[in-house]
Amino acid sequence: MKFSAPIPMLYTNELDESIDFYTNQLGFTCGERNNEWGWAALYKDDCEFMFAKPNEHIPFDKPFFTGSFYIKVPDPDGLFRQLKDAVNVCYEPETFEWGMREFAIYDNNGYLLQFGCEV
């Protein structure tokens, strides 16, 4: 059985703000949205995120995730220059000993997004 790439489903009480952050800061497109469900799907190239308002089946006080979302890009330095003044930066571009050049930011919910490429 073949698996496809996972699509994160991120919970937020700030659906409009999340759509705004991903479309205006990162260049995503809101491809689908259902206000009744409190759900949206955002796309950019081969990358997809879904956002949903929590429902009664999911305990939710605030956004949390114990990892990060790693997005491969061809030019992390160029992307960082575009974003740095408009986002909350976790760390600036750095080349790591394992051969990746990357940087990280927080989205409007506090989820960690890393962008990098092999060097």
C-alpha positions as protocol buffer text, in pm:
chain_id: "A"
residue {
  index: 1
  type: MET
  ca { x: 0 y: 0 z: 0 }
}
residue {
  index: 2
  type: LYS
  ca { x: 142 y: 338 z: -104 }
}
residue {
  index: 3
  type: PHE
  ca { x: 132 y: 630 z: 138 }
}
residue {
  index: 4
  type: SER
  ca { x: 102 y: 990 z: 24 }
}
residue {
  index: 5
  type: ALA
  ca { x: 258 y: 1290 z: 193 }
}
residue {
  index: 6
  type: PRO
  ca { x: 83 y: 1381 z: 519 }
}
residue {
  index: 7
  type: ILE
  ca { x: -130 y: 1693 z: 528 }
}
residue {
  index: 8
  type: PRO
  ca { x: -119 y: 1866 z: 865 }
}
residue {
  index: 9
  type: MET
  ca { x: -457 y: 1949 z: 1020 }
}
residue {
  index: 10
  type: LEU
  ca { x: -382 y: 2234 z: 1259 }
}
residue {
  index: 11
  type: TYR
  ca { x: -634 y: 2347 z: 1516 }
}
residue {
  index: 12
  type: THR
  ca { x: -691 y: 2715 z: 1575 }
}
residue {
  index: 13
  type: ASN
  ca { x: -947 y: 2950 z: 1720 }
}
residue {
  index: 14
  type: GLU
  ca { x: -810 y: 3210 z: 1477 }
}
residue {
  index: 15
  type: LEU
  ca { x: -913 y: 3070 z: 1138 }
}
residue {
  index: 16
  type: ASP
  ca { x: -931 y: 3406 z: 958 }
}
residue {
  index: 17
  type: GLU
  ca { x: -595 y: 3514 z: 1100 }
}
residue {
  index: 18
  type: SER
  ca { x: -436 y: 3182 z: 1001 }
}
residue {
  index: 19
  type: ILE
  ca { x: -564 y: 3212 z: 645 }
}
residue {
  index: 20
  type: ASP
  ca { x: -436 y: 3570 z: 634 }
}
residue {
  index: 21
  type: PHE
  ca { x: -89 y: 3471 z: 763 }
}
residue {
  index: 22
  type: TYR
  ca { x: -41 y: 3184 z: 520 }
}
residue {
  index: 23
  type: THR
  ca { x: -179 y: 3368 z: 217 }
}
residue {
  index: 24
  type: ASN
  ca { x: -29 y: 3714 z: 275 }
}
residue {
  index: 25
  type: GLN
  ca { x: 304 y: 3623 z: 439 }
}
residue {
  index: 26
  type: LEU
  ca { x: 386 y: 3288 z: 276 }
}
residue {
  index: 27
  type: GLY
  ca { x: 201 y: 3311 z: -57 }
}
residue {
  index: 28
  type: PHE
  ca { x: -41 y: 3022 z: -5 }
}
residue {
  index: 29
  type: THR
  ca { x: -382 y: 3010 z: -171 }
}
residue {
  index: 30
  type: CYS
  ca { x: -697 y: 2930 z: 22 }
}
residue {
  index: 31
  type: GLY
  ca { x: -830 y: 2660 z: -207 }
}
residue {
  index: 32
  type: GLU
  ca { x: -1121 y: 2547 z: 6 }
}
residue {
  index: 33
  type: ARG
  ca { x: -1309 y: 2690 z: 301 }
}
residue {
  index: 34
  type: ASN
  ca { x: -1620 y: 2590 z: 491 }
}
residue {
  index: 35
  type: ASN
  ca { x: -1735 y: 2845 z: 747 }
}
residue {
  index: 36
  type: GLU
  ca { x: -2001 y: 2611 z: 886 }
}
residue {
  index: 37
  type: TRP
  ca { x: -1734 y: 2355 z: 978 }
}
residue {
  index: 38
  type: GLY
  ca { x: -1472 y: 2618 z: 1065 }
}
residue {
  index: 39
  type: TRP
  ca { x: -1225 y: 2462 z: 824 }
}
residue {
  index: 40
  type: ALA
  ca { x: -993 y: 2569 z: 541 }
}
residue {
  index: 41
  type: ALA
  ca { x: -732 y: 2412 z: 313 }
}
residue {
  index: 42
  type: LEU
  ca { x: -436 y: 2618 z: 195 }
}
residue {
  index: 43
  type: TYR
  ca { x: -198 y: 2529 z: -87 }
}
residue {
  index: 44
  type: LYS
  ca { x: 135 y: 2642 z: -228 }
}
residue {
  index: 45
  type: ASP
  ca { x: 304 y: 2427 z: -490 }
}
residue {
  index: 46
  type: ASP
  ca { x: 325 y: 2075 z: -338 }
}
residue {
  index: 47
  type: CYS
  ca { x: 268 y: 2199 z: 18 }
}
residue {
  index: 48
  type: GLU
  ca { x: -72 y: 2185 z: 190 }
}
residue {
  index: 49
  type: PHE
  ca { x: -201 y: 2276 z: 534 }
}
residue {
  index: 50
  type: MET
  ca { x: -553 y: 2239 z: 668 }
}
residue {
  index: 51
  type: PHE
  ca { x: -682 y: 2452 z: 954 }
}
residue {
  index: 52
  type: ALA
  ca { x: -986 y: 2378 z: 1166 }
}
residue {
  index: 53
  type: LYS
  ca { x: -1159 y: 2525 z: 1464 }
}
residue {
  index: 54
  type: PRO
  ca { x: -1164 y: 2264 z: 1741 }
}
residue {
  index: 55
  type: ASN
  ca { x: -1488 y: 2076 z: 1796 }
}
residue {
  index: 56
  type: GLU
  ca { x: -1643 y: 1911 z: 2101 }
}
residue {
  index: 57
  type: HIS
  ca { x: -1445 y: 1588 z: 2038 }
}
residue {
  index: 58
  type: ILE
  ca { x: -1107 y: 1755 z: 2083 }
}
residue {
  index: 59
  type: PRO
  ca { x: -988 y: 1916 z: 2407 }
}
residue {
  index: 60
  type: PHE
  ca { x: -835 y: 2249 z: 2306 }
}
residue {
  index: 61
  type: ASP
  ca { x: -716 y: 2543 z: 2512 }
}
residue {
  index: 62
  type: LYS
  ca { x: -459 y: 2688 z: 2273 }
}
residue {
  index: 63
  type: PRO
  ca { x: -255 y: 2575 z: 1971 }
}
residue {
  index: 64
  type: PHE
  ca { x: 25 y: 2332 z: 2053 }
}
residue {
  index: 65
  type: PHE
  ca { x: 251 y: 2095 z: 1865 }
}
residue {
  index: 66
  type: THR
  ca { x: 563 y: 1928 z: 1999 }
}
residue {
  index: 67
  type: GLY
  ca { x: 751 y: 1934 z: 1669 }
}
residue {
  index: 68
  type: SER
  ca { x: 791 y: 2153 z: 1365 }
}
residue {
  index: 69
  type: PHE
  ca { x: 680 y: 2155 z: 1004 }
}
residue {
  index: 70
  type: TYR
  ca { x: 979 y: 2130 z: 770 }
}
residue {
  index: 71
  type: ILE
  ca { x: 932 y: 2272 z: 423 }
}
residue {
  index: 72
  type: LYS
  ca { x: 1205 y: 2224 z: 162 }
}
residue {
  index: 73
  type: VAL
  ca { x: 1268 y: 2535 z: -48 }
}
residue {
  index: 74
  type: PRO
  ca { x: 1538 y: 2602 z: -308 }
}
residue {
  index: 75
  type: ASP
  ca { x: 1657 y: 2932 z: -155 }
}
residue {
  index: 76
  type: PRO
  ca { x: 1606 y: 2966 z: 220 }
}
residue {
  index: 77
  type: ASP
  ca { x: 1816 y: 3284 z: 236 }
}
residue {
  index: 78
  type: GLY
  ca { x: 1603 y: 3459 z: -25 }
}
residue {
  index: 79
  type: LEU
  ca { x: 1282 y: 3352 z: 146 }
}
residue {
  index: 80
  type: PHE
  ca { x: 1415 y: 3467 z: 482 }
}
residue {
  index: 81
  type: ARG
  ca { x: 1494 y: 3812 z: 340 }
}
residue {
  index: 82
  type: GLN
  ca { x: 1133 y: 3835 z: 218 }
}
residue {
  index: 83
  type: LEU
  ca { x: 980 y: 3727 z: 551 }
}
residue {
  index: 84
  type: LYS
  ca { x: 1209 y: 3845 z: 830 }
}
residue {
  index: 85
  type: ASP
  ca { x: 1048 y: 4182 z: 898 }
}
residue {
  index: 86
  type: ALA
  ca { x: 689 y: 4053 z: 890 }
}
residue {
  index: 87
  type: VAL
  ca { x: 710 y: 3733 z: 1098 }
}
residue {
  index: 88
  type: ASN
  ca { x: 824 y: 3607 z: 1437 }
}
residue {
  index: 89
  type: VAL
  ca { x: 1168 y: 3456 z: 1369 }
}
residue {
  index: 90
  type: CYS
  ca { x: 1282 y: 3154 z: 1571 }
}
residue {
  index: 91
  type: TYR
  ca { x: 1630 y: 3143 z: 1416 }
}
residue {
  index: 92
  type: GLU
  ca { x: 1797 y: 3303 z: 1115 }
}
residue {
  index: 93
  type: PRO
  ca { x: 1948 y: 3109 z: 823 }
}
residue {
  index: 94
  type: GLU
  ca { x: 2221 y: 2876 z: 934 }
}
residue {
  index: 95
  type: THR
  ca { x: 2414 y: 2590 z: 774 }
}
residue {
  index: 96
  type: PHE
  ca { x: 2412 y: 2286 z: 998 }
}
residue {
  index: 97
  type: GLU
  ca { x: 2670 y: 2007 z: 1021 }
}
residue {
  index: 98
  type: TRP
  ca { x: 2421 y: 1760 z: 870 }
}
residue {
  index: 99
  type: GLY
  ca { x: 2428 y: 1951 z: 542 }
}
residue {
  index: 100
  type: MET
  ca { x: 2113 y: 2161 z: 558 }
}
residue {
  index: 101
  type: ARG
  ca { x: 2080 y: 2539 z: 530 }
}
residue {
  index: 102
  type: GLU
  ca { x: 1764 y: 2646 z: 707 }
}
residue {
  index: 103
  type: PHE
  ca { x: 1577 y: 2900 z: 916 }
}
residue {
  index: 104
  type: ALA
  ca { x: 1263 y: 2887 z: 1127 }
}
residue {
  index: 105
  type: ILE
  ca { x: 967 y: 3112 z: 1202 }
}
residue {
  index: 106
  type: TYR
  ca { x: 650 y: 3090 z: 1408 }
}
residue {
  index: 107
  type: ASP
  ca { x: 312 y: 3125 z: 1241 }
}
residue {
  index: 108
  type: ASN
  ca { x: 33 y: 3334 z: 1392 }
}
residue {
  index: 109
  type: ASN
  ca { x: -69 y: 3041 z: 1616 }
}
residue {
  index: 110
  type: GLY
  ca { x: 282 y: 2970 z: 1741 }
}
residue {
  index: 111
  type: TYR
  ca { x: 338 y: 2663 z: 1521 }
}
residue {
  index: 112
  type: LEU
  ca { x: 705 y: 2630 z: 1419 }
}
residue {
  index: 113
  type: LEU
  ca { x: 779 y: 2634 z: 1046 }
}
residue {
  index: 114
  type: GLN
  ca { x: 1130 y: 2547 z: 924 }
}
residue {
  index: 115
  type: PHE
  ca { x: 1246 y: 2618 z: 570 }
}
residue {
  index: 116
  type: GLY
  ca { x: 1559 y: 2462 z: 429 }
}
residue {
  index: 117
  type: CYS
  ca { x: 1758 y: 2295 z: 153 }
}
residue {
  index: 118
  type: GLU
  ca { x: 2057 y: 2065 z: 121 }
}
residue {
  index: 119
  type: VAL
  ca { x: 2393 y: 2236 z: 71 }
}
